[in-house]
Amino acid sequence: MVITLTLISVGVILIIMGILRQHYSNLFTSADVCRYEALVTDIKDSVQTNGDLVCPYVEYSTDNGTVKAHHYIPVFRSSLNFVRGDTIRILVDPKHPKIFRIADMDLYETDSTRKIPLALVLMGIVSLTAGLIIACI
């Protein structure tokens, strides 16, 4: 029974993660996306990764004033080509002004990163299906 519930739970969580990852990627590919120059105000460690995964924070100016924003997903510190105090170009969906993507970095649209949402959903379906099959036995 515990294995069944675990497989079903993991399956549902993976499917949700895949859908959310795709949703956030889509936020930055619409025609409404704006480019801004932003000041990097901080680079914070993400979760318990010993500083390997970080979340950049920026401030940028719009017609409505200054906005403080954070990167939409953690990234590897080694992939960043900037430090605190640098100015970078960012992409922002006006409907979600407090999250951004880094405009000039190849963190997002590689063959492998485009497949992450699909892989998460497929792994979730496999786990969910296995849990349901075990439950029916």
C-alpha positions in Angstrom: 0.0 0.0 0.0 2.8 2.4 0.8 4.6 1.7 -2.5 1.3 2.3 -4.3 0.7 5.7 -2.7 4.3 6.7 -3.2 4.3 5.9 -6.9 1.0 7.7 -7.4 2.2 10.7 -5.4 5.5 10.9 -7.2 3.7 10.6 -10.5 1.3 13.4 -9.8 4.2 15.7 -8.5 6.3 15.0 -11.6 3.4 15.8 -13.9 2.6 19.0 -12.1 6.3 20.0 -12.2 6.5 19.4 -15.9 3.4 21.5 -16.5 4.7 24.3 -14.3 8.1 24.2 -16.0 6.4 24.5 -19.4 4.1 27.3 -18.2 7.1 29.4 -16.9 9.0 28.8 -20.2 6.0 30.0 -22.1 5.8 33.2 -20.1 9.0 34.4 -21.8 8.2 33.5 -25.4 5.0 35.5 -26.0 4.9 38.6 -28.1 4.2 40.7 -25.0 7.7 40.0 -23.5 9.7 43.2 -22.8 13.5 43.7 -22.6 15.0 45.8 -19.8 18.4 46.7 -18.5 18.5 45.5 -14.9 21.0 45.9 -12.0 21.9 42.6 -10.3 21.2 43.2 -6.7 21.9 39.7 -5.3 22.7 36.1 -6.2 21.2 33.9 -3.5 21.9 30.2 -2.9 18.9 28.1 -3.8 17.8 25.4 -1.4 20.5 23.2 0.1 22.9 22.9 -2.9 26.1 24.2 -1.3 26.0 27.2 -3.6 25.8 25.2 -6.8 22.3 26.4 -7.7 21.5 30.1 -7.3 18.7 32.5 -7.9 19.7 36.0 -9.3 17.8 39.0 -8.1 17.5 42.3 -10.0 16.0 45.8 -10.0 14.8 47.4 -13.2 12.9 50.6 -14.1 9.6 50.7 -16.0 7.2 53.6 -16.6 5.5 52.5 -13.4 8.6 52.8 -11.3 11.3 50.4 -10.0 10.6 46.7 -9.9 12.5 44.1 -7.8 12.4 40.7 -9.5 14.0 37.2 -9.2 15.0 34.7 -11.8 12.2 32.2 -12.5 14.2 29.0 -11.8 17.5 28.4 -10.0 20.5 28.1 -12.3 24.0 26.8 -11.9 26.3 29.4 -10.4 29.0 28.2 -12.9 26.7 29.2 -15.8 26.4 32.9 -14.8 28.5 35.4 -16.6 27.8 38.3 -14.2 28.1 39.2 -10.5 26.3 41.4 -8.1 26.4 45.0 -9.2 26.5 44.2 -13.0 23.9 45.4 -15.4 22.3 42.7 -17.5 19.5 42.5 -20.1 16.4 40.6 -18.9 13.1 39.5 -20.5 9.9 40.2 -18.5 6.3 39.3 -19.2 4.4 42.5 -18.2 1.7 40.3 -16.5 4.4 38.9 -14.2 6.8 41.7 -13.7 8.5 40.2 -10.6 10.1 37.3 -12.5 12.5 37.4 -15.4 14.8 35.5 -17.7 18.3 36.5 -18.6 18.2 37.7 -22.2 21.8 37.1 -23.3 22.4 33.6 -21.9 22.0 30.2 -23.4 20.4 28.7 -20.3 17.0 28.0 -21.7 16.6 27.0 -25.3 19.0 24.1 -25.7 17.8 20.8 -27.0 18.0 19.2 -23.6 16.3 22.0 -21.6 13.4 22.1 -24.1 12.7 18.4 -23.3 12.7 18.8 -19.5 8.9 19.5 -19.2 8.1 16.5 -21.4 10.5 14.2 -19.6 9.0 15.2 -16.2 5.4 14.6 -17.5 6.4 11.2 -19.1 8.2 10.1 -15.9 5.1 11.2 -13.9 2.8 9.2 -16.2 4.9 6.1 -15.8 5.0 6.4 -12.0 1.3 7.1 -11.8 0.5 4.2 -14.1 2.7 1.8 -12.1 1.0 2.9 -8.9 -2.4 2.4 -10.3 -1.5 -1.0 -11.7 -0.2 -2.1 -8.3 -3.3 -0.8 -6.6 -5.5 -2.9 -8.9 -3.6 -6.1 -8.3 
